Amino acid sequence: SCHIKNFLTRYIVTISAGKTVTLDPGGAGLTSYNTAWQITNSGILTGTGTFTFAPVTAVTTTCTFGDMRCPVVILNQSTTTVLTLGADTILQSSLTISTIATINFIVELKAGASNRTLAVSGLTTVGRYGILTSGTGQWDLTGGLVQDGTNSVVTQGGTINSGAVSQSNGTLTGNASYVWSCSSTFSQSGGTLDRKSVV
């Protein structure tokens, strides 16, 4: 196990089973650049630093995020990014999905195998051109969901349990075959909302 202030890699991040990597306060883990990028986390990534994935080339890959206890940011700097969950995922802090590209490229996090589960304890934010797509596996967004990005898309594929949901932009589509259970307020001030499965 180790403590890290900052790290930058262009390729592959692997954390072995039984190992803990701690991003220290103010630290940042940044992976970028290469189409071969992937993360395989069989241990724990923790700390108050932020793990950021910010590719500058097109990336379509399957990622095993595993047990991540620090804030996770998925950004898109210049081209389309699609990340598929390679295993059930626990994010014990916040999740942000957005693009910072000067032109309009999407960045997507999706379930992949239809039964992949996702649990996010902190706030999930879907920003500009961000896409969040669940499969039939249960997703627990207990820290709430904010969808405020231009042309952002949230699509329900299975049961979702969430804290407060706030939509001010983009498209949110429910699934009539599954329930979206919101433990707090569900508000819409903009965008397109299909609430057919939200209770």
C-alpha positions as CSV (number, residue, x, y, z in Angstrom):
1,S,0.0,0.0,0.0
2,C,1.2,3.5,-0.7
3,H,0.4,7.2,-0.5
4,I,0.7,9.3,-3.7
5,K,0.4,13.1,-4.1
6,N,0.2,13.3,-7.9
7,F,0.6,10.8,-10.7
8,L,0.2,10.9,-14.5
9,T,0.0,8.0,-16.8
10,R,-0.8,7.6,-20.5
11,Y,-1.6,3.9,-20.5
12,I,-2.7,1.4,-17.8
13,V,-3.5,1.8,-14.1
14,T,-3.5,-1.5,-12.1
15,I,-4.1,-1.8,-8.4
16,S,-3.6,-5.4,-7.2
17,A,-5.9,-7.2,-4.8
18,G,-5.1,-6.5,-1.2
19,K,-3.4,-3.2,-2.1
20,T,-4.5,0.3,-1.2
21,V,-3.4,3.5,-3.0
22,T,-4.2,6.7,-1.2
23,L,-4.3,10.0,-3.1
24,D,-3.2,12.6,-0.5
25,P,-5.1,15.9,0.1
26,G,-4.7,18.2,-2.9
27,G,-3.4,15.3,-5.0
28,A,-4.5,14.3,-8.4
29,G,-4.4,11.1,-10.3
30,L,-4.6,11.8,-14.0
31,T,-4.7,9.3,-16.8
32,S,-4.8,10.6,-20.4
33,Y,-3.7,10.5,-24.0
34,N,-3.6,6.9,-25.2
35,T,-6.3,4.7,-26.8
36,A,-4.9,1.7,-24.9
37,W,-5.8,3.3,-21.6
38,Q,-7.6,1.2,-19.0
39,I,-8.0,0.8,-15.2
40,T,-8.1,-2.5,-13.4
41,N,-8.6,-1.9,-9.7
42,S,-8.8,-5.1,-7.7
43,G,-7.7,-3.2,-4.5
44,I,-8.8,0.2,-3.1
45,L,-8.1,3.7,-4.4
46,T,-8.8,6.1,-1.7
47,G,-8.0,9.6,-0.3
48,T,-9.2,13.2,-0.8
49,G,-7.3,13.7,-4.1
50,T,-9.3,13.3,-7.3
51,F,-8.9,10.5,-9.9
52,T,-9.4,12.1,-13.3
53,F,-9.5,10.3,-16.7
54,A,-9.1,12.9,-19.4
55,P,-8.2,11.4,-22.8
56,V,-7.0,13.5,-25.7
57,T,-7.5,10.7,-28.3
58,A,-10.6,8.5,-29.0
59,V,-11.0,5.9,-26.3
60,T,-13.5,3.0,-26.2
61,T,-12.5,0.6,-23.5
62,T,-13.8,-1.6,-20.6
63,C,-12.7,-0.5,-17.2
64,T,-12.7,-2.2,-13.8
65,F,-13.0,0.7,-11.4
66,G,-13.6,-1.6,-8.5
67,D,-13.6,0.1,-5.0
68,M,-12.8,3.8,-5.4
69,R,-13.2,6.0,-2.4
70,C,-11.9,9.3,-3.9
71,P,-13.8,11.6,-6.2
72,V,-13.8,10.3,-9.8
73,V,-13.9,12.7,-12.8
74,I,-14.3,11.5,-16.4
75,L,-13.6,14.3,-18.8
76,N,-13.3,14.4,-22.6
77,Q,-10.7,16.8,-23.9
78,S,-10.9,16.4,-27.7
79,T,-12.8,13.4,-29.0
80,T,-15.4,10.7,-28.2
81,T,-14.9,8.6,-25.1
82,V,-16.9,5.5,-24.2
83,L,-16.1,3.7,-20.9
84,T,-17.8,0.4,-20.1
85,L,-18.0,-1.1,-16.7
86,G,-16.0,-4.3,-16.6
87,A,-17.3,-5.3,-13.1
88,D,-19.6,-4.2,-10.4
89,T,-18.4,-0.8,-9.2
90,I,-18.4,1.0,-5.9
91,L,-17.6,4.7,-5.9
92,Q,-17.7,5.9,-2.3
93,S,-17.3,9.6,-3.2
94,S,-18.6,11.7,-6.2
95,L,-18.7,11.0,-9.9
96,T,-18.6,13.6,-12.7
97,I,-19.0,13.0,-16.4
98,S,-18.5,15.8,-18.8
99,T,-16.5,17.2,-21.8
100,I,-14.1,20.1,-21.8
101,A,-13.6,19.9,-25.6
102,T,-14.0,23.1,-27.6
103,I,-16.2,21.1,-30.0
104,N,-19.0,18.7,-29.2
105,F,-17.7,15.2,-28.4
106,I,-19.5,12.8,-26.1
107,V,-18.2,11.1,-23.0
108,E,-20.1,8.1,-21.9
109,L,-20.1,5.7,-18.9
110,K,-22.3,2.6,-19.5
111,A,-23.2,-0.7,-17.9
112,G,-21.7,-2.9,-20.6
113,A,-22.7,-6.4,-19.5
114,S,-26.4,-5.8,-18.8
115,N,-26.2,-6.8,-15.1
116,R,-23.3,-4.5,-14.0
117,T,-24.1,-2.7,-10.8
118,L,-23.0,0.8,-9.8
119,A,-23.1,2.4,-6.4
120,V,-22.1,6.0,-6.0
121,S,-22.2,7.4,-2.4
122,G,-21.5,11.0,-3.4
123,L,-23.1,13.3,-5.9
124,T,-23.3,12.1,-9.5
125,T,-23.0,15.0,-12.0
126,V,-23.7,14.6,-15.7
127,G,-22.4,17.7,-17.5
128,R,-21.9,18.9,-21.0
129,Y,-22.3,16.1,-23.6
130,G,-22.1,13.5,-20.7
131,I,-23.9,10.2,-21.1
132,L,-24.8,7.9,-18.3
133,T,-26.4,4.6,-19.3
134,S,-27.5,1.9,-16.9
135,G,-28.1,-1.8,-17.7
136,T,-30.4,-4.2,-15.9
137,G,-28.2,-4.3,-12.9
138,Q,-29.3,-2.1,-10.0
139,W,-27.7,1.4,-9.8
140,D,-27.6,3.2,-6.5
141,L,-27.0,6.9,-6.8
142,T,-27.6,7.6,-3.1
143,G,-25.7,10.9,-3.2
144,G,-28.1,12.3,-5.7
145,L,-28.0,13.1,-9.4
146,V,-27.5,16.5,-11.1
147,Q,-28.0,16.6,-14.9
148,D,-27.1,20.1,-16.0
149,G,-25.0,19.6,-19.2
150,T,-25.9,20.7,-22.7
151,N,-26.9,17.6,-24.7
152,S,-26.4,15.4,-21.7
153,V,-28.2,12.0,-21.6
154,V,-29.2,9.8,-18.7
155,T,-30.9,6.5,-19.7
156,Q,-32.3,4.0,-17.2
157,G,-31.9,0.3,-18.1
158,G,-32.8,-1.3,-14.8
159,T,-33.7,-0.4,-11.2
160,I,-32.2,2.9,-9.9
161,N,-32.3,4.1,-6.3
162,S,-31.2,7.7,-5.9
163,G,-31.1,10.7,-3.6
164,A,-32.4,14.0,-4.9
165,V,-32.5,14.4,-8.7
166,S,-32.2,17.8,-10.4
167,Q,-32.4,18.2,-14.1
168,S,-31.8,21.5,-15.8
169,N,-30.6,20.4,-19.2
170,G,-30.3,17.3,-21.5
171,T,-32.6,14.3,-21.8
172,L,-33.5,11.9,-19.0
173,T,-35.3,8.7,-20.0
174,G,-36.9,6.2,-17.6
175,N,-37.7,2.6,-18.3
176,A,-41.3,1.4,-17.9
177,S,-40.1,-2.1,-17.0
178,Y,-38.1,-0.9,-14.0
179,V,-38.5,1.4,-11.0
180,W,-36.5,4.6,-10.3
181,S,-36.9,5.2,-6.6
182,C,-36.0,8.7,-5.5
183,S,-35.6,9.2,-1.7
184,S,-35.8,13.0,-1.9
185,T,-37.0,15.7,-4.4
186,F,-37.1,15.1,-8.1
187,S,-37.1,18.4,-9.9
188,Q,-36.9,19.6,-13.5
189,S,-36.1,23.2,-14.5
190,G,-35.1,22.4,-18.1
191,G,-34.3,19.7,-20.5
192,T,-36.5,16.7,-21.5
193,L,-37.8,14.4,-18.9
194,D,-39.7,11.1,-19.3
195,R,-40.8,10.2,-15.8
196,K,-42.8,7.1,-16.6
197,S,-40.8,4.9,-14.2
198,V,-39.9,7.4,-11.5
199,V,-41.6,7.1,-8.2
